[in-house]
Amino acid sequence: MSRVVMLVIGTLLGLFLVFNFLVPMLVGLVKLALIVGVIAVALFIVVAVVSKSSRSH
């Protein structure tokens, strides 16, 4: 009986850790990656436009 209780407590603790620590950390990393990606794309577009405009003159 105590093994079942310990299994349930361990499972609940594991779920608590996953949903309170790992999921928010992964969401934060995805947000950071998206922000860095958007900034990189914007810089790429700016550099491409500036290089095309300076080449045409």
N, C-alpha and C positions, 0 to 999 in steps of 0.2 A: 504493500500500500504506500509506503514512504517513497518507493521508486517512482510511482505514478505521480505523487505530489511534487517530487523534485523535478520530474519531467515537465509537468505543467508550469511550474515556477520558472524553469530554465527557458521554456518556449516563450512565456510571457516576457521575460527579461530580454531575450533575443529580439522579439518583435519591438519592444520598447526602444532598444538601442538602434535598430534599423530605422524606425520611423522618426526618432527624435534626433539622431546624429548623422546617419549615413545619407538619408534622402535629402535633407536640407543642404548638406555639403555638396552632393552631386548636383543639385539644382543651382547652387551658387557657382559651381565650376562651369556649368552649361551657360549660365548668364554671362559669366566673364568671357567665355569663349565667343559667345555671340557678339558681345560689345567689341572685343578685339577684332573680330571678323568684319563687323560693320565699319570700324575705323580704317582697317586695312583696305577694304573695297573703296571707301571714300577717297583715301589717299591715292590709290591706284587710278581712279577716275580723274582726280585733279592733275596728277602727273601726266596722264595720257592727253588730257585736253591742253595743258600748257605746252607739252612737247609738240603737239600738232599745230598749235597756233604759232609757236616760234619757228617751226620749220617752214610754214607757208609764207613768212615775210622775207 
